[in-house]
Amino acid sequence: MSNDLDRLDLKILDRLQIDAGESSSAIAEHVGLSQSPCWRRIQRLKEEGYVKRQVAILDREKFGESMYIFAQLKMSRLSDDQRERFVSALQDIDEVTEAYTLFGEMDVILKVLAPNIAWYQNFTFRRLLRLPGVEDVRSTATLSELKCTHRIPLPSN
C-alpha cells in the first residue's frame, strides 16, 4: 500500500466502497473533514488511480432466478496469439462476470451467471468448450450466496 495515503484518505476510500454515490458533504461528515478539502481529496484519489471507476451494483434477483457457477478450465498450451484470442473471446461473453488464471491442475476459473443448470449445460457445450485452447471444463454450481462484496479491507490507522 502506498505511503501517500493518510488516515483520512483511507476513511474516504472506505466510505466510497460503501456508497460511491454519497455526496462529498456526507462523506466529509463521516470522516471528520469539511466539504471542500474532502472533495479535493476524492478528486486526487481518483486522479491517482485509487478509484478505478464508480458503478451501480444491481440486485440480480430482480431480474429473475439466477445462480453463479464456477467453471474451471483446463487449457492446452497456447501461443501468444491464441491466448489473446481466448481473452478477447471471454470479454465478449456477458455471462462470464469474472475470470482468473490459476496455479495448479486447472488453468482458468470463470464466474458465470446462469439462469439455471439446463442453460449452463448448453452454455458449456456451445460456448466454453469452443473457446480457443479449452480442453476440459469442471464446474461447481452455487446453492446460496453467503457473502458478496467488492469492498477491499483497508488499514484503520
Secondary structure, 3 states (H helix, E strand, C coil): CCCCCCHHHHHHHHHHHHCCCCCHHHHHHHHCCCHHHHHHHHHHHHHCCCCCCCCCCCCHHHHCCCEEEEEEEEECCCCHHHHHHHHHHHHCCCCEEEEEECCCCCCEEEEEEECCHHHHHHHHHHCHHHCCCEEEEEEEECCCCCCCCCCCCCCCC
